[in-house]
Amino acid sequence: MIEIGEIIESDVIRKSLIAVTMSTSRQGMGVVKELSKTNKFKIRAITRNTKSLKALELGSLNNVEVVKGDLMDPKSLYKAFKGVDVIFGNTTPTKGWKLFRGSIVRSYELEQGLNLINQVKIAYESGQLNHFIFSSICKAKDPIKNDPAPGHFTSKWDIEEYIKKLDLSKITTVLRPVSYFENFENKLPGYTISKKVFPGIVGKNFKWQTIAVDDIGKWVRGVLSKPEKYKNQSINIAGEELTGLEMAMTLQRIVSSEGFQTNYLMIPRVAIKLLEYDIGVMADWIERSGYGADMNKLKIIQNELNIVPTSLKDWLNEKLEYQNKERSSWSRQWKASQWKLQWDKY
Ligand SMILES: NC(=O)c1ccc[n+]([C@@H]2O[C@H](COP(=O)([O-])OP(=O)(O)OC[C@H]3O[C@@H](n4cnc5c(N)ncnc54)[C@H](OP(=O)(O)O)[C@@H]3O)[C@@H](O)[C@H]2O)c1
């Protein structure tokens, strides 16, 4: 019997080859690492800079080859997609921060998306590609209250429409994640996560669906275990649905034995809009409509696909454990820039 990921070719069994775009992104790293662990696939990790630290880290994993590719350069994608069976596609709206504009540029993401889908079409027509997984963004819980939606959401939904237009839905699974837990690690002075502060962009009583970024990798692995069932499907994915106060309480329960009191701190909307206008629009959107993942339905699919979602509690515990290890480690000076500095601010 052949296993998930294996393909029979001229009586020889080979692992199927998966291209991962933006492999050094938070999502991409999680996807590559999760697929590498299974030992069932060959992974082609695509990045613009094959010599970066993250690219080198990916290149050291089992079954991973790192290949150059830029979503703004169709020729590079054409080369990177040669001979692949599956593509995990992702796009970014982030172009570098500018005063009065922020870093989110809708047209930048749209151009990447159109380049990506055009190349998916070419790879499909060449006969090798049989599955495309597109990572979009969760749709609204209440579609009537959708507008105005953030530009970095509508860009992804427009790319979804382009997938349909090019008649690629039949080979496509759209995964639509909600906000990452990792956003709590923001760099805003006074509003970064610590044992005393749980920061958020919405009012303390709004339900806010969130997910650990690495769980997107688990979803990709899951969908690839039942490709035929999950082609032509779009799934809003989330790990938790908690209010700001409930999230702060989750942390409070972990750190209370050390004598800490955790408070939920909402970042002022006006400050968000000044720094990154589209994130402010997103915060308005979450309070007005909210993400629309169906948490009950997700439990059923997660069971079927062998996905154990990371709870906020486990994620926080893991981060604190990491911080403690880093404290007693020689490498802490260069490695701990994210967590150590943030968690130590009390
Ligand atoms: N933050 C959230 O809560 C959240 C939730 C759901 C969805 N999303 C969406 O998820 C997507 C990825 O976000 P992320 O936070 O995982 O990304 P990220 O960590 O910010 O990484 C961005 C990556 O994009 C790559 N990149 C930039 N321009 C590129 C281009 N022209 N061609 C190819 N690669 C390019 C860069 O890699 P190289 O320099 O190595 O090429 C970089 O590693 C975004 O669209 C975001 O809106 C975010």
Ligand as a Chemical Component Dictionary entry (heavy atoms), coordinates in Angstrom:
data_LIG
# 
_chem_comp.id                   LIG 
_chem_comp.type                 NON-POLYMER 
_chem_comp.pdbx_formal_charge   0 
_chem_comp.three_letter_code    LIG 
# 
loop_
_chem_comp_atom.comp_id 
_chem_comp_atom.atom_id 
_chem_comp_atom.alt_atom_id 
_chem_comp_atom.type_symbol 
_chem_comp_atom.charge 
_chem_comp_atom.model_Cartn_x 
_chem_comp_atom.model_Cartn_y 
_chem_comp_atom.model_Cartn_z 
_chem_comp_atom.pdbx_ordinal 
LIG N1  N1  N 0  -0.304 38.626 11.240 1  
LIG C1  C1  C 0  -1.430 37.945 11.287 2  
LIG O1  O1  O 0  -2.093 37.832 12.311 3  
LIG C2  C2  C 0  -1.941 37.263 10.039 4  
LIG C3  C3  C 0  -3.033 36.410 10.133 5  
LIG C4  C4  C 0  -3.499 35.768 8.978  6  
LIG C5  C5  C 0  -2.871 36.009 7.770  7  
LIG N2  N2  N 1  -1.807 36.841 7.712  8  
LIG C6  C6  C 0  -1.170 37.062 6.403  9  
LIG O2  O2  O 0  -0.171 36.088 6.237  10 
LIG C7  C7  C 0  0.744  36.512 5.237  11 
LIG C8  C8  C 0  2.139  36.184 5.680  12 
LIG O3  O3  O 0  2.376  36.834 6.877  13 
LIG P1  P1  P 0  3.598  36.411 7.787  14 
LIG O4  O4  O 0  3.463  37.226 9.023  15 
LIG O5  O5  O -1 3.643  34.925 7.889  16 
LIG O6  O6  O 0  4.820  36.927 6.903  17 
LIG P2  P2  P 0  6.191  37.540 7.411  18 
LIG O7  O7  O 0  6.707  36.741 8.541  19 
LIG O8  O8  O 0  6.003  39.017 7.577  20 
LIG O9  O9  O 0  7.139  37.270 6.189  21 
LIG C9  C9  C 0  7.112  37.960 5.007  22 
LIG C10 C10 C 0  7.993  37.165 4.082  23 
LIG O10 O10 O 0  7.605  37.501 2.786  24 
LIG C11 C11 C 0  8.702  37.278 1.955  25 
LIG N3  N3  N 0  8.488  38.207 0.856  26 
LIG C12 C12 C 0  8.314  39.529 0.899  27 
LIG N4  N4  N 0  8.131  40.014 -0.349 28 
LIG C13 C13 C 0  8.204  38.943 -1.164 29 
LIG C14 C14 C 0  8.112  38.767 -2.545 30 
LIG N5  N5  N 0  7.936  39.794 -3.378 31 
LIG N6  N6  N 0  8.238  37.523 -3.059 32 
LIG C15 C15 C 0  8.434  36.475 -2.238 33 
LIG N7  N7  N 0  8.534  36.582 -0.920 34 
LIG C16 C16 C 0  8.424  37.797 -0.398 35 
LIG C17 C17 C 0  9.952  37.522 2.759  36 
LIG O11 O11 O 0  10.829 36.447 2.562  37 
LIG P3  P3  P 0  12.275 36.541 1.805  38 
LIG O12 O12 O 0  12.849 37.887 2.093  39 
LIG O13 O13 O 0  13.059 35.408 2.407  40 
LIG O14 O14 O 0  11.967 36.304 0.380  41 
LIG C18 C18 C 0  9.448  37.437 4.209  42 
LIG O15 O15 O 0  9.985  36.329 4.892  43 
LIG C19 C19 C 0  0.449  37.989 5.016  44 
LIG O16 O16 O 0  -0.280 38.138 3.847  45 
LIG C20 C20 C 0  -0.441 38.362 6.185  46 
LIG O17 O17 O 0  -1.340 39.409 5.873  47 
LIG C21 C21 C 0  -1.319 37.452 8.824  48 
# 
loop_
_chem_comp_bond.comp_id 
_chem_comp_bond.atom_id_1 
_chem_comp_bond.atom_id_2 
_chem_comp_bond.value_order 
_chem_comp_bond.pdbx_ordinal 
LIG N1  C1  SING 1  
LIG C1  O1  DOUB 2  
LIG C1  C2  SING 3  
LIG C2  C3  SING 4  
LIG C2  C21 DOUB 5  
LIG C3  C4  DOUB 6  
LIG C4  C5  SING 7  
LIG C5  N2  DOUB 8  
LIG N2  C6  SING 9  
LIG N2  C21 SING 10 
LIG C6  O2  SING 11 
LIG C6  C20 SING 12 
LIG O2  C7  SING 13 
LIG C7  C8  SING 14 
LIG C7  C19 SING 15 
LIG C8  O3  SING 16 
LIG O3  P1  SING 17 
LIG P1  O4  DOUB 18 
LIG P1  O5  SING 19 
LIG P1  O6  SING 20 
LIG O6  P2  SING 21 
LIG P2  O7  DOUB 22 
LIG P2  O8  SING 23 
LIG P2  O9  SING 24 
LIG O9  C9  SING 25 
LIG C9  C10 SING 26 
LIG C10 O10 SING 27 
LIG C10 C18 SING 28 
LIG O10 C11 SING 29 
LIG C11 N3  SING 30 
LIG C11 C17 SING 31 
LIG N3  C12 SING 32 
LIG N3  C16 SING 33 
LIG C12 N4  DOUB 34 
LIG N4  C13 SING 35 
LIG C13 C14 SING 36 
LIG C13 C16 DOUB 37 
LIG C14 N5  SING 38 
LIG C14 N6  DOUB 39 
LIG N6  C15 SING 40 
LIG C15 N7  DOUB 41 
LIG N7  C16 SING 42 
LIG C17 O11 SING 43 
LIG C17 C18 SING 44 
LIG O11 P3  SING 45 
LIG P3  O12 DOUB 46 
LIG P3  O13 SING 47 
LIG P3  O14 SING 48 
LIG C18 O15 SING 49 
LIG C19 O16 SING 50 
LIG C19 C20 SING 51 
LIG C20 O17 SING 52 
# 
